[in-house]
Structure formats: C-alpha cells, structure tokens
C-alpha cells in the first residue's frame, strides 16, 4: 500500500493539538492536588519533566479525527497520562535508574519508597477519573490495559540477565509493557467518538504498531545515540541486564566467541561491556535490522489509518508514526 505524503512533523502536530493539550495540562495539575505535600512535589516533578505526552496526544487525535468535539477527551487523556506516569515512577525504581529526560529520576531525588507510593497514588487517581466518566466499555478497556502493563513489567523482570531471551520473547514484553497503552489510547478515542467496532479495532491496531515502533526505535538509540541527546545514560539497558533487539540480533548472528562474551555481559549487567556489545552489533548490522523491524511496524500503523476519514488529525496520526521511527531521543 503506498504511503501518503501527507504527514506533518512533530512541531506541526503539537501546534494542531495545542488547545487540547493546554486544557489537558490544566486538568492534570488540578487533579494532582493533594493535601499531602510530598505527593504534589513528586507528581509535579515527573509530570513537568518535559515529556511530549504522546499517549494522551494519541487519544486526542484519534477522537478528533473521527469528529468528536467533546471535552471528555481531556479527562480520559489525563487518565492515560497518569497511568503512564505511574509506570515511569515504578520502572525507575525497579531499574534503579537515576536519569530520565536529562535530569534526575524521582527515586534519585526522594528515594524509592516515595516513588512507589506516589506511583500508587497516580494509579488510583486515574481510576477515580475514569469512574467519573461512567462508561463501562472505557473502564473495562483501561482496567484490562493496566493489568496487562503490570504483567509486562513482571515478564520483563523474568528476562533480566537472561542471555537466552529471543526476539519473540522481547516482542511479548514490549507489547504488554509499552505498546498496549498506545493501543488503548488510540482505541479510546474511537470509543469516545462513538465509532463502530471495525474503526475501533483499526485504531487499536494503529496504536499497537506505533507502540512497537516507538520501543524498538528507543532500544536502537540506547546503542546508537549519546547521553546528552538521549537524556539518559547510554547503555542503561545493558547495565540492567536487558537484552533488547539490537543485542538479541547480534547474539543470534555473531561468532561463538563473541556470543560467549555477550552472554557474560548480559548475565552480569555489565555497562563496561558496552563497547564490546556495540562492536558486535555493528559487525552483525543489528542496528540496521532493528530499524527495518521498526519501519515495518510504522508502515503497519500508517496502513491501519485507512479506516479513518481524511482529516488533518488523521494526517497527524500518520506523522506520529514517522516521528516514532525517526526520533533521536
């Protein structure tokens, strides 16, 4: 299927969604309110960290592409952002991360206990928001999605320091841990707009493929970027003992001695082995392979948009697929 040339860049998409995103920001800050000072401090810190809020943007664009003009999109977009933010707080504790988006993680500033508990607050606040909307299909989708994300986190934990993690296991983790929230956000836009089942399914497929694209591209950057651009420490995945697609491909195609060395690096979670891993990845053309896989998912995401009407918001969804593929951080 030929790819449409109409795909705005991120700045154009952000300009298109600016009124909705401003309303979302106001709602987020209002609903973060708590008389517990530490909750406000930690939540404001991570919400204000400068993220692009792609997941709530995805929901807003999907609903608007289908002609839905209601303000309820802002509340549901806030739910998605709170769920995502809670996962970030918990992820950074589990991964023992100290840098995200170019600054210290919340757990590095306030400690693990505060990060976990404020993450719990954000999860529970998200469910308060969705209950207020009183739409059972929406609540079921978000409840199922949140549960699947938790499963993905546990599944990833089982593969930490496991050099036998293969591509199919890697994809199962990122589907549950990352892609599922992209899928839910896109599908929720369809539900709010009263779209039929086929359109909601197409939006879910778009979001799922976008999520795969986003995560694979992110995993490529961990071996191909630099800390200043990436906003986190280069080689973090390796230090955490995570075998992501570039390394998995290199492990499958390297010579026996290199495979043995890479196995040891993964088992130890050895950041000092980054140069060895990068060399193997380069020899095996593993970054090229990973980019090709990400491109295939981006193409699938764009193709799913054929079910939507031709609007600037649909073009923006197409642009997000290209942004996810080509971003540098």
Order of alpha helices (4+ residues) and beta strands (2+ residues): alpha-alpha-alpha-alpha-beta-beta-alpha-alpha-alpha-alpha-alpha-alpha-alpha-alpha-alpha-alpha-alpha-alpha-alpha
